[in-house]
């Protein structure tokens, strides 16, 4: 059943317009927040996960080599003292 009252029809139109405006404001606020985040994080010098993992692997390899060389030096020093 539809109302013939023009006041109610105008009120419903007003509510529909307000809902559309509020939804538009929400979308615009979200877009502005994403743009601001891109500006903030875009200026940072961040590395990708792949780059981080590659450097981490290089560091682990270097650490192993250092331990190996330390053991060799210790053995050589012990041999030199024993002579």
DSSP file (Angstrom, degrees, kcal/mol; ACC not computed):
  #  RESIDUE AA STRUCTURE BP1 BP2  ACC     N-H-->O    O-->H-N    N-H-->O    O-->H-N    TCO  KAPPA ALPHA  PHI   PSI    X-CA   Y-CA   Z-CA
    1    1 A X              0   0    0      0, 0.0     2,-0.3     0, 0.0     0, 0.0   0.000 360.0 360.0 360.0 126.2    0.0    0.0    0.0
    2    2 A X        -     0   0    0      1,-0.0     2,-0.3     2,-0.0     0, 0.0  -0.741 360.0-122.0 -99.3 142.8    1.5    3.3   -1.1
    3    3 A X        -     0   0    0     -2,-0.3    -1,-0.0     1,-0.1     6,-0.0  -0.607  10.2-159.8 -83.9 141.2    1.0    6.5    0.8
    4    4 A X        +     0   0    0     -2,-0.3     2,-0.6     4,-0.0    -1,-0.1   0.397  58.5 115.0 -95.0   0.5   -0.5    9.4   -0.9
    5    5 A X     >  -     0   0    0      1,-0.2     4,-1.9     2,-0.0     3,-0.2  -0.622  54.4-158.2 -77.8 117.9    0.9   11.9    1.6
    6    6 A X  H  > S+     0   0    0     -2,-0.6     4,-2.5     1,-0.2     5,-0.2   0.780  90.4  60.0 -67.4 -26.3    3.4   14.2   -0.1
    7    7 A X  H  > S+     0   0    0      2,-0.2     4,-2.2     1,-0.2    -1,-0.2   0.924 107.6  44.4 -67.0 -43.5    5.1   15.0    3.2
    8    8 A X  H  > S+     0   0    0      2,-0.2     4,-2.5     1,-0.2    -2,-0.2   0.910 113.0  51.4 -67.4 -41.4    5.9   11.3    3.8
    9    9 A X  H  X S+     0   0    0     -4,-1.9     4,-2.2     1,-0.2    -2,-0.2   0.915 111.7  47.1 -61.7 -42.9    7.1   10.9    0.2
   10   10 A X  H  X S+     0   0    0     -4,-2.5     4,-2.3     2,-0.2    -1,-0.2   0.886 111.0  52.2 -65.2 -38.5    9.4   13.9    0.5
   11   11 A X  H  X S+     0   0    0     -4,-2.2     4,-2.3     2,-0.2    -2,-0.2   0.904 109.5  49.1 -64.8 -40.8   10.7   12.6    3.8
   12   12 A X  H  X S+     0   0    0     -4,-2.5     4,-2.5     2,-0.2    -2,-0.2   0.908 110.7  50.3 -64.7 -42.5   11.5    9.2    2.3
   13   13 A X  H  X S+     0   0    0     -4,-2.2     4,-2.4     1,-0.2    -2,-0.2   0.908 110.1  51.0 -61.1 -41.3   13.3   11.0   -0.6
   14   14 A X  H  X S+     0   0    0     -4,-2.3     4,-2.5     2,-0.2    -2,-0.2   0.910 110.3  48.8 -62.2 -43.6   15.3   13.0    1.9
   15   15 A X  H  X S+     0   0    0     -4,-2.3     4,-2.5     2,-0.2    -2,-0.2   0.899 111.0  50.3 -64.2 -40.7   16.3    9.9    3.8
   16   16 A X  H  X S+     0   0    0     -4,-2.5     4,-2.1     2,-0.2    -2,-0.2   0.905 111.8  47.9 -64.0 -41.1   17.4    8.2    0.6
   17   17 A X  H  X S+     0   0    0     -4,-2.4     4,-2.4     2,-0.2    -2,-0.2   0.911 111.7  50.0 -64.9 -42.2   19.5   11.2   -0.4
   18   18 A X  H  X S+     0   0    0     -4,-2.5     4,-2.7     1,-0.2    -2,-0.2   0.903 109.8  50.8 -63.5 -41.1   21.0   11.4    3.0
   19   19 A X  H  X S+     0   0    0     -4,-2.5     4,-2.4     1,-0.2    -1,-0.2   0.912 111.5  48.0 -64.0 -41.5   21.9    7.7    2.9
   20   20 A X  H  X S+     0   0    0     -4,-2.1     4,-2.3     2,-0.2    -2,-0.2   0.894 112.4  49.1 -63.9 -40.0   23.5    8.1   -0.5
   21   21 A X  H  X S+     0   0    0     -4,-2.4     4,-2.4     2,-0.2    -2,-0.2   0.916 111.6  48.4 -65.6 -43.4   25.5   11.1    0.7
   22   22 A X  H  X S+     0   0    0     -4,-2.7     4,-2.2     2,-0.2    -2,-0.2   0.905 111.6  49.9 -64.6 -41.4   26.7    9.3    3.8
   23   23 A X  H  X S+     0   0    0     -4,-2.4     4,-2.3     2,-0.2    -1,-0.2   0.919 111.4  49.3 -63.2 -42.4   27.7    6.3    1.7
   24   24 A X  H  X S+     0   0    0     -4,-2.3     4,-2.5     1,-0.2    -2,-0.2   0.893 109.7  51.2 -62.6 -40.4   29.6    8.6   -0.7
   25   25 A X  H  X S+     0   0    0     -4,-2.4     4,-2.5     2,-0.2    -1,-0.2   0.890 109.2  51.5 -64.1 -38.9   31.3   10.3    2.2
   26   26 A X  H  X S+     0   0    0     -4,-2.2     4,-2.2     2,-0.2    -2,-0.2   0.920 110.8  47.2 -64.1 -44.2   32.4    6.9    3.6
   27   27 A X  H  X S+     0   0    0     -4,-2.3     4,-2.4     1,-0.2    -2,-0.2   0.920 113.1  49.1 -62.1 -43.4   33.9    5.8    0.3
   28   28 A X  H  X S+     0   0    0     -4,-2.5     4,-2.5     1,-0.2    -2,-0.2   0.894 110.0  50.9 -64.6 -39.6   35.7    9.1   -0.1
   29   29 A X  H  X S+     0   0    0     -4,-2.5     4,-2.3     2,-0.2    -1,-0.2   0.906 110.7  49.6 -64.2 -40.8   37.1    8.9    3.4
   30   30 A X  H  X S+     0   0    0     -4,-2.2     4,-2.3     2,-0.2    -2,-0.2   0.909 111.4  48.4 -64.0 -42.0   38.4    5.4    2.7
   31   31 A X  H  X S+     0   0    0     -4,-2.4     4,-2.4     1,-0.2    -2,-0.2   0.906 111.7  49.8 -64.6 -41.2   40.0    6.5   -0.5
   32   32 A X  H  X S+     0   0    0     -4,-2.5     4,-2.4     2,-0.2    -2,-0.2   0.897 110.3  50.6 -64.1 -39.9   41.6    9.4    1.3
   33   33 A X  H  X S+     0   0    0     -4,-2.3     4,-2.4     2,-0.2    -2,-0.2   0.914 111.0  48.4 -65.3 -42.3   42.9    7.1    4.0
   34   34 A X  H  X S+     0   0    0     -4,-2.3     4,-2.3     2,-0.2    -2,-0.2   0.911 112.1  49.2 -63.7 -41.4   44.4    4.7    1.4
   35   35 A X  H  X S+     0   0    0     -4,-2.4     4,-2.1     2,-0.2    -2,-0.2   0.906 111.2  49.3 -64.2 -41.3   46.1    7.6   -0.4
   36   36 A X  H  X S+     0   0    0     -4,-2.4     4,-2.5     2,-0.2    -1,-0.2   0.908 110.2  50.9 -64.7 -41.4   47.5    9.0    2.8
   37   37 A X  H  X S+     0   0    0     -4,-2.4     4,-3.0     1,-0.2     5,-0.4   0.903 108.7  52.0 -63.0 -40.7   48.9    5.6    3.7
   38   38 A X  H  X S+     0   0    0     -4,-2.3     4,-2.0     1,-0.2    -1,-0.2   0.902 110.5  48.8 -61.4 -40.1   50.5    5.3    0.3
   39   39 A X  H  X S+     0   0    0     -4,-2.1     4,-1.0     2,-0.2    -2,-0.2   0.924 115.3  43.6 -63.9 -44.4   52.1    8.6    0.8
   40   40 A X  H  < S+     0   0    0     -4,-2.5     3,-0.4     1,-0.2     4,-0.4   0.961 122.7  35.1 -67.2 -52.3   53.4    7.7    4.3
   41   41 A X  H >< S+     0   0    0     -4,-3.0     3,-0.6     1,-0.2     5,-0.2   0.733 109.1  65.5 -78.9 -21.7   54.7    4.2    3.5
   42   42 A X  H 3< S+     0   0    0     -4,-2.0    -1,-0.2    -5,-0.4    -2,-0.2   0.809  99.4  53.3 -68.3 -28.8   55.8    5.1    0.0
   43   43 A X  T 3< S+     0   0    0     -4,-1.0    -1,-0.2    -3,-0.4    -2,-0.2   0.637  91.0  94.0 -80.5 -14.8   58.5    7.4    1.4
   44   44 A X  S <  S-     0   0    0     -3,-0.6     2,-1.3    -4,-0.4    -3,-0.0  -0.502  79.7-127.2 -79.2 148.7   59.9    4.7    3.6
   45   45 A X        +     0   0    0     -2,-0.2     2,-0.3     2,-0.0    -1,-0.1  -0.665  46.0 166.5 -95.5  79.6   62.8    2.7    2.4
   46   46 A X        -     0   0    0     -2,-1.3     2,-0.3    -5,-0.2    -5,-0.0  -0.658  27.1-137.8 -97.9 151.0   61.3   -0.8    3.0
   47   47 A X        -     0   0    0     -2,-0.3     2,-0.1     1,-0.1    -2,-0.0  -0.740  21.6-112.2-104.1 155.4   62.7   -4.1    1.6
   48   48 A X     >  -     0   0    0     -2,-0.3     4,-2.2     1,-0.1     5,-0.2  -0.373  28.5-110.7 -78.9 164.9   60.6   -6.9    0.2
   49   49 A X  H  > S+     0   0    0      1,-0.2     4,-2.7     2,-0.2     5,-0.2   0.873 118.7  54.7 -63.2 -37.6   60.4  -10.2    1.9
   50   50 A X  H  > S+     0   0    0      2,-0.2     4,-2.2     1,-0.2    -1,-0.2   0.914 108.6  47.5 -64.4 -42.6   62.4  -11.9   -0.9
   51   51 A X  H  > S+     0   0    0      2,-0.2     4,-2.3     1,-0.2     5,-0.2   0.913 112.3  50.3 -64.1 -41.7   65.3   -9.4   -0.4
   52   52 A X  H  X S+     0   0    0     -4,-2.2     4,-2.4     1,-0.2    -2,-0.2   0.928 111.2  47.8 -61.8 -46.1   65.2   -9.8    3.4
   53   53 A X  H  X S+     0   0    0     -4,-2.7     4,-2.2     1,-0.2    -1,-0.2   0.877 110.7  52.3 -63.6 -37.4   65.3  -13.6    3.0
   54   54 A X  H  X S+     0   0    0     -4,-2.2     4,-2.1     2,-0.2    -1,-0.2   0.926 112.2  44.4 -65.1 -44.0   68.2  -13.4    0.6
   55   55 A X  H  X S+     0   0    0     -4,-2.3     4,-2.5     2,-0.2    -2,-0.2   0.877 111.3  54.4 -68.2 -36.4   70.3  -11.2    2.9
   56   56 A X  H  X S+     0   0    0     -4,-2.4     4,-2.1    -5,-0.2    -1,-0.2   0.908 109.0  48.2 -62.3 -41.4   69.4  -13.4    5.8
   57   57 A X  H  X S+     0   0    0     -4,-2.2     4,-2.3     2,-0.2    -2,-0.2   0.903 110.6  51.3 -66.0 -41.1   70.7  -16.5    3.9
   58   58 A X  H  X S+     0   0    0     -4,-2.1     4,-2.6     1,-0.2    -2,-0.2   0.906 109.9  50.0 -60.7 -41.9   73.9  -14.6    3.0
   59   59 A X  H  X S+     0   0    0     -4,-2.5     4,-2.4     2,-0.2    -2,-0.2   0.901 109.8  50.2 -64.8 -40.7   74.5  -13.7    6.6
   60   60 A X  H  X S+     0   0    0     -4,-2.1     4,-2.1     2,-0.2    -1,-0.2   0.909 111.8  48.3 -63.9 -41.5   74.0  -17.3    7.7
   61   61 A X  H  X S+     0   0    0     -4,-2.3     4,-2.2     2,-0.2    -2,-0.2   0.922 112.0  48.9 -63.9 -43.9   76.5  -18.5    5.1
   62   62 A X  H  X S+     0   0    0     -4,-2.6     4,-2.3     1,-0.2    -2,-0.2   0.890 109.2  53.3 -62.8 -39.2   79.0  -15.8    6.2
   63   63 A X  H  X S+     0   0    0     -4,-2.4     4,-2.2     2,-0.2    -1,-0.2   0.905 109.0  49.0 -62.9 -41.7   78.5  -16.8    9.9
   64   64 A X  H  X S+     0   0    0     -4,-2.1     4,-2.3     1,-0.2    -1,-0.2   0.905 110.9  50.2 -64.1 -41.5   79.3  -20.5    9.0
   65   65 A X  H  X S+     0   0    0     -4,-2.2     4,-2.7     1,-0.2    -2,-0.2   0.895 109.1  51.6 -64.5 -39.0   82.4  -19.4    7.1
   66   66 A X  H  X S+     0   0    0     -4,-2.3     4,-2.6     2,-0.2    -1,-0.2   0.922 109.9  49.2 -63.1 -43.9   83.6  -17.3   10.0
   67   67 A X  H  X S+     0   0    0     -4,-2.2     4,-2.2     2,-0.2    -2,-0.2   0.906 111.7  49.4 -62.4 -41.2   83.1  -20.3   12.4
   68   68 A X  H  X S+     0   0    0     -4,-2.3     4,-2.0     1,-0.2    -2,-0.2   0.931 112.6  46.9 -62.9 -45.9   85.1  -22.5   10.0
   69   69 A X  H  X S+     0   0    0     -4,-2.7     4,-2.6     1,-0.2    -2,-0.2   0.873 109.8  54.0 -65.3 -36.8   87.9  -20.0    9.7
   70   70 A X  H  X S+     0   0    0     -4,-2.6     4,-2.8     2,-0.2    -1,-0.2   0.927 108.4  49.3 -61.1 -44.5   88.0  -19.5   13.5
   71   71 A X  H  X S+     0   0    0     -4,-2.2     4,-2.1     1,-0.2    -2,-0.2   0.896 111.4  49.3 -63.0 -39.6   88.4  -23.3   14.0
   72   72 A X  H  X S+     0   0    0     -4,-2.0     4,-2.5     2,-0.2    -2,-0.2   0.913 111.8  48.4 -66.1 -41.9   91.2  -23.4   11.4
   73   73 A X  H  X S+     0   0    0     -4,-2.6     4,-2.9     2,-0.2     5,-0.2   0.929 111.0  50.6 -63.5 -44.6   93.0  -20.4   13.0
   74   74 A X  H  X S+     0   0    0     -4,-2.8     4,-2.2     1,-0.2    -1,-0.2   0.902 111.8  48.2 -59.8 -40.9   92.7  -22.0   16.5
   75   75 A X  H  X S+     0   0    0     -4,-2.1     4,-2.3     2,-0.2    -1,-0.2   0.908 112.7  48.1 -66.2 -41.9   94.1  -25.3   15.1
   76   76 A X  H  X S+     0   0    0     -4,-2.5     4,-2.5     2,-0.2    -2,-0.2   0.899 112.0  49.1 -65.9 -40.5   97.0  -23.5   13.4
   77   77 A X  H  X S+     0   0    0     -4,-2.9     4,-2.1     2,-0.2    -2,-0.2   0.900 111.9  48.9 -65.2 -39.9   97.8  -21.5   16.6
   78   78 A X  H  X S+     0   0    0     -4,-2.2     4,-1.6    -5,-0.2    -2,-0.2   0.901 112.6  47.9 -65.5 -40.2   97.7  -24.7   18.6
   79   79 A X  H  X S+     0   0    0     -4,-2.3     4,-0.9     1,-0.2    -2,-0.2   0.880 110.8  51.6 -68.1 -37.4  100.0  -26.4   16.1
   80   80 A X  H  < S+     0   0    0     -4,-2.5     3,-0.4     1,-0.2    -2,-0.2   0.881 110.6  48.0 -68.4 -37.2  102.4  -23.4   16.1
   81   81 A X  H  < S+     0   0    0     -4,-2.1    -1,-0.2     1,-0.2    -2,-0.2   0.825 108.5  55.5 -71.4 -30.7  102.6  -23.5   19.9
   82   82 A X  H  <        0   0    0     -4,-1.6    -1,-0.2     1,-0.2    -2,-0.2   0.692 360.0 360.0 -75.8 -18.7  103.2  -27.2   19.9
   83   83 A X     <        0   0    0     -4,-0.9    -1,-0.2    -3,-0.4    -2,-0.1   0.482 360.0 360.0 -76.3 360.0  106.2  -26.9   17.6
